[in-house]
Amino acid sequence: MEGSLQAIRMHNIHRVMKMPKRGEEGRWGWIAMLWAEVCFGVYWIFTQSLRWTLLYHIPFNHRLFQRYGENKLPGVDIFVCTADPMLEPPNMVINTVLSVMCYNYPSNKLSVYLSDDGASELTFYALLKASIFSKHWIPFCKRFNIEPRSPEAYFSQHYCTIKNTQEWSSIKKLYEDMKSEIELVVEKGKLPDEIRDQHKGFSEWNSKITKKDHQSIVQIIIDGRDTNAVDDDGSQLPTLVYMAREKRPNFPHHFKAGAMNALIRVSSEISNAPIIVNLDCDMYSNNADTIQEALCFFMDQKQGHHIAYVQFPQNFNNINKNDLYANSFPIEFPGISGQGLATIYCGTGCFHRRESLSGMHFKDYHNNTTRCNIKPNSTQHHEIRTTEELIEASKVVSSCRYEEGSEWGKEKGLVYGIPVEDVVTGLVISCRGWKSIYYNPKREAFLGVAPTTLEVSLVQHKRWGEGLFHIFFSKYCPFIYGHRKISLGVQMGYSVYLLRAPMSLPTLSYAVLPAIYTLWGIPLFPQVTSPWIVPFLYAPLATYLYSLLEAMSCGCTIKSWWNLQRMKLFRRTSSYFFGFMDTVKIQLGFSETKFDVTDKVVSEDTMKRYEEEVVDFGSSSSVMFTIIATLALINVFGVIGGTKKVVEGSALVLQVMLCVWMVMLNKVVYEALFVRSEKGCLPSNVLLKSLVSASLACFVLPSFLS
C-alpha cells in the first residue's frame, strides 16, 4: 500500500512539474489527465478501506435447537417480491416460494408473503397451484432431506437422488403437470372461467384492473392456524399470503420500497414475526438450514441484541465458469463488514429484525428490552381474529392513503425517494446505532438468475450506478448523514459504491485522450528513458497484479479476472456514465426517477451463447453500445498511428502501450463489429455511428482545433 501511495504522489508531482505552460500544445490534455489521476488516487484510497479488516463468521447452528428448543424460537416472515409476470415468469416465482416453505424450521413459525406489484391474476393462479403442490413437496423434501428445495432446480439435475425412485418419479410428474398448466395459462394471457370459479380470490379481478390502477388485494391462501391446513404427512403447513398493494395513478407507489413497506404492515396484522426475510422472486433457497444459521447471529447472547440484519451474498445458479459478465461479488463485502459490523443491505437475501426495519433506534430498542433473545411472535391479532378480519385489516394498511401524513418511507420502513432503496435503508439503520452482519456460508444460501446478455447487465448497472450516486448527492451522503454515527472506514466503504457513476468521467478521459493525443503526436506521459517512468509503470502494474492475486484467492480463474477488467471498462464508460448523467438531470429537475424490471426470461439461443462464453450484444442499437464501439475504434486508430510514430522515434511509448491494453480489452467488440454475424453481434448501424464518431474525434477534430 505504501508503494502505491508513493507512486500516486509521484504521478501528481510529475503532472504539476511538467505541465505545459499556458498556450503550449497539450496543456488541456495534461490538465484532464491530472484531474483523472487525482480522482483515481482518491478512489483507490477509498477501496483500501474494504481491505483493512476482512471479517468472516462461522455460526454453530446445530446448537440453536439444543439451547432454545422449538417453542422459544422466533417466528419468521418471508417476503418474496415480483412485479411483472411477463418479465418474471410465475413458474420462477413459485419455485422461490416453494423453496422457502420447505425450510428446516417449525412450519407453525413460518409465514410466506408474495408481493405482486403487477397485480396479476396469472401470478395469483400460479401461487394457488403452488399451495396445492406444497402439500406433497414439503414432506418429500423433509423426508429425504433433499437440496435444493426449488423443484425446478432439483429436477434439473436430471437424475434421482433418493432410493425410492417411484416416489421421485411421482412427485416429479406432479410438478411437471403443475408447471405445464401454469405455462399454458400464462401463454394464453387470461384465465378460463372454470379456473376463476375455483377460488373466491379471483373475484378481486375485473376488466378495469390494470398494473398501475387497482385496489388492495390480499388473500390468505394457507392459514397456518387452520387445523386442516396440513401436508401429506399430517404436519402443519406454513402460512401463505398473496398481496397486491393498492395503486392509483394520482398516488406515488415508490416502486419496491413501497411494496416492502406494505408487506411490513400486512405481515404485522397477520403473523407479526420478529424476523423478516426479503427475497427477489428469482432468488430461491439453496440451503434448508439458512434460517437457523441467521438466527445464530440474532440470538447470540453477547452481541445478538445489536444486530439489525444479516445479509447473505447474491449468488447465481447460471454463472458460467469464467463469469462472462462479472456478475459475482466475492471480494469486497467482507471488508466493509470488518469496519465495525456494518454491511450493505443488498435488497435480497437479507434477514431483518422487525424493529430495526420499522424505524426503531437501537438505544430505544435496548432500553425497552432485555439483552437476551428475540421474543416469539406477538400473536395477539393472529389468535383472536378470523381469516376474513385479517384480510380486511391487511387491505386497510396496504391502501394508498394509509401512508399519508405518516413516517413511512422517512423514519419507518424502507426509505423513499432513492432508486436503490435497499442500500440507503441499510445506511440509515447503521446510523441509528444498529450493527449488521455479512455472512457468506460454504453452501450458498440463495441462488438467483444472473444477466446472460451484455445489454441486460449494463442496464442493470446503470440503474445501480444512478441510484447509488443519488445517495451521495442526497442528505444521506455517508460523510454528512453518517458523521459521528458510523466509522470513517464504513463511510469510505459505502462511498466506493456510491461514487461508481462519477468515476466514469476520469475513466473516459483515460480511455479517449491518450489515443487521440497519440495521433496528434503530443506526449502525455514521460519518456521510457526518464526516471519518472517508474511511478507510471508501478501504479497500474501493482494494482492489476494485486487484483489478480485477490481474485485467485477467492477462487476466480484468470479468465474470469480478465472478464472483470473488461466489464469494469464497459460499465464505467457506458452504464455508470449514463447513470451519472441521469442523476445530474434528476437533481436539476429535468428528469424523474425510473425503475426498470430486469427481464429474467432467457431464450435458448441466448443461453447457448452464454454457455459458450460468447459476449451477447443482443443485436441492440443501444447508445451504450455505440459509445463502447467508438472507444474501441479510437484506440485501434491510436495503436496504428502511434506505432508509426514510435518507430519514427517519437516519445509516445506509454500512450501506445495504453492503447494496446484498451484494444486487448475490446477484442470482443471488434469481433461483434467485423467478424460475427449471428443474432448476438452488433448491428450495422452501431458500426456506422461508431466509425463516424471515432473518425470525427481522431481526424476531423484535430484539424478543426489547429
N, C-alpha and C positions, 0 to 999 in steps of 0.2 A: 504493500500500500504506500509506503514512504517513497519508493522509487517512482510510482505512478504520479504521486503528488508533485515530486520534483520535476518530472517530465512535463506535467501540466504547467507548472510555474515557468519552466524554461520556454515552453511554447509561447506563452503570453509575453514574456520578456523579449523574445525574438521578434514577435509581431510588432511590438511597440518600437523597438530599436531600429528595425529595418523598414518601417512603414514608409512608403513613397511619400514625398512631400507634396503639398498642395499643387495641383497642376500636372504632376507626373503621372504617366500612364500606369494603370493597375492599382491606384490608390483605393478606389471604391471596392475593388475585389479584396484587397488586403483588409480593409475595414470589416467587410462582411465575413471574411474568414476568422478574424479576431473575435468578432461577436459570436460566431458559431462555436469556436473553440472554448470561449468562456462559458457558454451555455452547456457544452458537453462536459466541461470540468465540474461545474456546479452540480449537474445532474449525476455525474459519476460519484461524487461525494455522497449524494442522497442515496444512491443504490448501495453504497457500502454499509449504510445503516441496517440493511437487511441481512448483512453478513457478519455483523459484530457478535451476535449471540444467537446461535441456532438452537431452538428448543424443540425437543421431541418428547412425546408422552407414551407411557405404557400402562393402560388400566388393567386391573385384575378382576374382570367381570364375573369370574366364577365365584367370587366371594360375595357378590351382591345378594343373591338369594339366600346364601348362608347367614348373612348378617341380618337381613331385614325380613325375609320370608315374603310370600306373595301379598299378604294383607297390608303390609306397610309400604309397599312400592307405590309410587305416584301414578296417576292416570296420564296418558299421553294422547294428545290430539294431533293428528297428522293432516296437514293441508297439502292438497295437490291442485295446482293451478293450470288451467288451459284457457285458450282464448278463441280458437278458430278450428272447427272440425275439418276444414279443407287442408290447412297447413299443419295441423297437429291431429293426425288420424285418431278417431275414437278407439280403435284397437290398441294403439300405442298407449293411450291414456289409461285404459282399463288394465293393461298389463302392469303399469306402475301402481295402480290402486290395488290390484290383487297381490302384488309382491309385498306391499306394506301391511296388508291384512293378515299376512302369514308370519309375522314376527314371532320369535320365541319369547313371548311375553303374554301375561294373562289377558285373554280376549275381553274380559269384562272391564279392563282398564284401557282398552284401545278404542279410539273413535277416529274414523277416516272421513274427511270432508273433501269433496271435489268442488272447486270453484270454476264455474263455466262462464267466462266473460263473453262468450259468444251466444249465450242463452239458446243453445241448440238442442232441439228435441232429439236429434240424432245422438248427441253425446249422452243425454239422459237415457235414451233407449239402450245404449251400449252399457251404461252403468247398471241398469236393471238386469240385463243379461249376465253381467259380471257378478251381481249379487247372488244369482241363482247358481252359477258355476262355482262360486266360492264355497258353497256347502260341500262340494266334492273336493275342491282343490286344497283347501286349508288342511283338512285331515290327512290328505295324501302327502302333502309337504311335511307335516309334522310326524307322520307315521314312519316315513322313510328318510327323514332328515335331509331332504334334497336341497341343493343350491345350484343356481339361483332360483328364486321363487316367483319370478316373472315367467308365466307359461311360455311365451314366445321365445325368450332367451333359453329356457330349459330345453324345450323340444327342438330348438335349432341345433342342439348338439348332435342330433341325428342318430342317437343310439340310446338304448335303455340302460339306465344307471342303477336299476334295482333288480332284485332276484325275481320278483313277481311280474313277469312280462305281460301277463294277461291284464293285470290291473293297470300297468303302464299304458298298454295299448288302449284300454277302455277310457282312461282319463284323457289321453291324447285325442281320441275321437271326439269326446265331449268338447274339448277345446276347439278343435278344428271346425266342428259344426257351429259352435257359437261364433267363431271368427268369420266364417262364411256368411252367416246370417247378418252380422253387423256390416260386413263389407257390401253385401247386396243392397241393404237399405241405404247406406251412405252413397253408393253408386247411383241409386235412383234419386237421392236428394230429398225424399219425403217418406213419411211412414204410411203404410196402408191402414185403412180404418180398423181392420181386425186387430192390428197391433195396438192402436190407440185405445181400444176398448179393454186392454189387459190391465191397465193401471190408471187409477184416478189422477195421477200426477200429470198425465198428458192433457188434461182439461185446462192446464195453465197456458197452453199454446193455442194461438189462433192466427188468422191470416194477417192481423195487424202487427204482430210482434216482429221486430227487427233486432239486429245485433246491438244497435245503439239506442233503441227505444222500446223498453219493456218494463213490466212490473217486477217486483221481487218474486223469485221462485225458490222456494225451499221445500225439499221433500226428504223426510227421514225414511230411507229405503229399508234399512235394517235398524230396528230399535233394540239395542243391546240389553234393555231391561225386560224385553218380552221373553217369557219362558219358552215360547215356541220358536224363537229365533236361534236354532241350533243347526250344527252341521251333521254330516252322515254318522259321525261317531257320538252324537248327542252332546257335544261340547258347545258352549255358548259362542255365538258369532260376535265379532266387533260391531259397534255402531257404524252405520254407513249413511252419509248425508250428501245430498246434492244441493248446491246453492248457485243461483244466478242472481246477483245483487241487482237492484233496480237501476236502470239507466234511462235518462231523459236528455233530449238534445240541449236543454237550457241549463243543465247541471254538469259541472266538470266531474269526470269519473276517475281521474288521477291514475289511470292505467293499472298496472299490477299492484301498486301501493294501495289504491282504493280497494281492490279485491282482497288483499291481505287484511286490511283493517276491518272490512266487512266480515271476513272469516273469524277474526279475533272476537268480534262481538257476537256473531251467531254461535260460535262454539261455547262462549261463556254462558249462553242461555241453555244449551243442550247438555254439554258434558263438563265444561269448565275445568279441564285438566290443567295442572300446574306446569306441565311441559308441553311445548308446541314444536312440531317438526314441520318445516315447509320444504316442498319439493316442486320442481318443474315437472310437467307431465311426461317428459321423456326420461326422467332420472329414476329408474326402477331400483328397488333394494337388491343388493347383491350379497348381503350378509344378514342372516336372520337374527344375529346377536347384537346388531348395531345399537339398539335401544339400551341394552344392558351396558355396553361399553360407554355410551354417552352419559348414562346416569352415574357411572363411577366418578365423573368429574363433578356433577351437581351435588352428589351425596357424600362427597369426601368430607370427613369430619373436621379437617383443618382449614381447607380453602374452598370447600364447596359453596358456602354461602356467598362468596364473592362472584361466582361465575354467572354471567348473563346468558351466554350462548356458547355452544360448541360447534365449530364449523368443520365439516368434513370436506375434503378436496373434491373438485369436479373431475371425475374420471369418465372415460368413454369406452363403449364396447366395440366401436367400429374404427378405432385408430389403427392405421397400418403400421408396419414395423418401424418405419423411419419417420412417422408423424409428418406427413407431407405438408400440412398447413400449420404446423406448430400449435396444435390445439391444447396440449397438456401444459401444466404449470408446476413442474416438480421442484423448483429451486427456491423461490423467494419467500413463500408463505411462512415456513418455519422461522425465518429471520425476524419478521415483524412481530410474531408471537413472542419472540425472545426479548422484546423491548418492553417488558412489564406486563406480560399476559394480556396483550391486546392484538386481536387479529381482525382482518377484514371480513365483513359479512358479505357473502357472495350471492345471496338471494335464493339459493337452493342447497339442499344437503345440510341444513342447519337446524340444531336443536336449541330452542329458546326457553328461558324461564318466562312464564306468562307475565309476571310483574314487571320485569325489565322491558319487555316488548310493549307493554301497555303504558309505559311512561314513568314508572316509579324510579326515583333516585335510590342509589344504593344505601345512602345514610338513612333514608326513610324506611326502606325495607329492613335494614339491620336493626333499627330502633324498635320496630314493631314485631320482630320475630326472634326466635332463639337462634343460636349459632349451629343448630344441629341439621336435621334433614328436611328435605322438601316434604310438605304435608300432603296427604292424599287429596283426592278431588274434593272440591267444595260442591256437594251434590244436592244442595237444598232444592234447586229447581228440578233437577233430574228425578227426584223421588216423588214430588208432590203434584207434578203437572202431567197431564195426558200428552200423548204424541201431538194431537191437534193443537193443544195450547202452546206447546214448544214451537211448533211450526209458525203459528201466528205471531208469537213473540219474536221469532227469528226474522220474520218478514218486516217487522217494525224496525229492528236495528240494522237491517240491510237496505233500508229505503234511502232515497236521495236526500231527503230533508233531515234525516237523523243527525247528520254531522253539522248542520247549520248552527253557527254560533258556538261550536264546541271546540275542544282542543285536539280533536282527531286530525292527524296529519301535521300537527305542530308539536305538541307536547306528548301526545298519545299515539301509539302505533307507529307505522312506517311514515317517514317524512314525505310530504308532498312538495311539488314544485321542482324536483330534481329528477332528470331522466333515469339515473341509477339510484333508485330509492333505497336499495339494499345497502350499498356502501355508505351513504350518508347516514342511514339509520344506525349502522354499526358504529360509526364515528360518534354520533350523538350519545349512544348508550355508553360508550367508553368514557365520554366526557361527564357522564352522570355518576362516575365513580365505580362502575362495574368492570370486571375482568372478563376475558374471553379466551377460549382455547382453540388452537388449530390442531386437529388430530388426524393423522394420516395412518390408518391401520394397514397391516400387511395385506389383508384381504380387503379390496375396495368395498366401501360401504354402499356406494351408489354408482350406477353406470348409466350414462346418457348417450345421446347421439351427437357426434361432432360434425361440423360442416364438412361436406365432401366435395365442394367446389370452391374455387378461389373467390368468386363473386360473393357467395353467402358468407364466407369468412371475413371478407373485407367490409361488407355491410354491417356485420355483427360488431366488428371492432370500431367502425365509425360511430355506431350508437354508444358503445362503451367509452370511446375517447371523448365524444361530445359531452356525455353525462358526467364523466369524471372531471373534466376541465370546468364544467359548470359548477361543481362543488368548490373548486379552488377560487372561482370568481365570486362565489356567494358568501354569505355571512358564516358559512360552515367551513371556511378555509381553515385547515388544521392549525396553522400558526396563529390564527386570531381566535377562532372558536375554542381551540384546544389549549390556549395559553394557560399554564398553571393547572390544567386539568389532566393532561396526558403528557408523557415524557417527550423530550425533544426527539429521541430516536423513533417514537411512534409517529410524531408529526412528519418527520423526514420520510419514514416508510410509506405513509399514506401518499405523500407528495410524489413519490416515484410513479405511482399510478395516475395521480391527478394531473401530472404535467406531461403525460404522453402526447397529448394533442399539440401543445405549443412546441414540443421538441421536434415536430415535423419541419419547422422553419429552418433551424440550423442543419438538419439532415438534407433538406432540399438544397441548401447552399453548398454543402459538400458534394452533393450528387450532380450539381449542374456547373458550378463555377470553375472547378479545376479543368474540366473538359473544354469549356468554352475559352478559358484563358490560355489553354494549351494551343488551341487553334489560332489564337491571336498572337502567340509567341511571347506571352507575358508570364514570368515565373511567379508562383505564389508560395513556393517552398524553397528552403535553402538548397544549394548545390550539393551533390553527393560527396564532394571533396571538402565541404565545410564541416567543422566540428558541431555546428548547430543541427546537423542531420540526425544526431544521436537521439535527442528527445522526440523528434518527429517520427523516428522509427520505433523507438522503445514503447511509446504510449499505445499505438494500435496493436503492436505485436504482443505486448504484455497483456492487454485487455482480451484479445482473441484467444491467446493461449490459456489464460485463466478461465475464461468462459467455457472453452473446450474441456478442460480438466474437470470443471464443475459439472458440466453436463454428463460427462462419462461417469463421474462418481455417483450420479443419480440414476444410472442405468441406461442413459441415452447412447445411441450409436453415433459415430462420427457423421454419418449422412443425415441423421435427424438434427444434429447440431448445425450442419450446413443449411438444411431446410429452415431452421430457426433464423439464421442470419439473413436468408433471402426474404422470409416473411417479415422480419423487422424492417427491412428496406421497403418492401411493398406497403406495409401498414403505415409507416411514417410518412411516406411520400404520397399516399392516397387517402386511406381511411382516416388517419389522425389529422391530416391537413384539412379535409373537409369537415371533420368534427370540430376542429379549431375555428374554421370559418363560420360554421353554423352556430357555435356558441357565441361568437362575437356578434352575429346578427341578432340572436335572441337577446343578448344583453343590451343591444342598441334599440330593441323594439321592432326590428324589421322582420322577425320571424317568430314562430311559436314552436314549442317542444312537440316532437312527433315520436311515436313509438311503433316500430315495425316488428311484427312477429316473424321469427326466423322460420323459414319453410323447412319442415322436417321430413318431407316426402322425397325419397330418393329413387330415381329411375335406375333400371338395370344397367344402361349404358354409362351413367354417371358412376355407379358403384364399381363397374368394371375398370374404368379409367383410374379411379381412386386406388383400387387394389393393385393395379399395375404401376402405381406411383407416377401417373401422367397428370400434370397440372391441368385442371379443367377450368377454362375461362368461360365456359358456358355459352360460347358464341355471342357474348353480350357486347353491346356498344357503349357500355358504361363509361362515363367520363373518367372514372378512376383508372380504367384500363388504358385510356388514351394517354393519361399522364405517365403511367408506368412505361408504356411503349415509347413515348417521347424521350424520357430519361435514358432508356436503354439505347436508343439510336444516337442520342447526343454523345454518349460515352463511346460508342463504336466510332463515331466521327473523330472523337478525341484521341482514341488509340491510333487510328490510321494517320491522322495529321500529325500527332505527337511523335510517333515512331520516326517519321521522316525528319522531323526537326531534331530529335535526339541523335540520329545518325549524322546529321549535319553539324553536330557539336553544340546544340542548344542545351541550356541548363534546366531541362523540364523533366528529368528522370522521375522524380517523385510523383509529379502530376500524371505522367503516363502510367506509372505503376498503380495509382489510384483508379485511373480509368480502366485498366486491365482487371482490377478487382471488381469493379462495377459490372464489367462485361461478363465476368465469370458468374456473378450472382444472377445476371439477367439471361443466362443461357436458355432457360425455359421460355422466355419471352420471344427470343429470336426464332426458336422452333415453332412457336404458336403463330408467329407472323409470316414466316417464309417456308417452313418445311411441312408442318402438319396441315391436314385438310379435313379431318373429321369434325364432328359437331363441337368438340371441346376446344377448338382453336380460336384465335382471334379473327373477327370478320374483316373483310377488306376495307371497310370504311374506317376502322380503327387504324389500319396500316396507313391509309391515305392521310388521315388527320395527323397522325404522329410524325409521318415523314415531312409534311408541310411545316409542322410546328418546330421539329428539330432543325430543319433546314433554315427556317427563319432565325432561330436562336444562334445557329453556328455560322451562317454565311451572310445573311442579309443584315442582321443587327450590327455586326462589326463595321460594315461599310456605311451604315446609317449614322453610327456614332463617331466615325472617324472624321 
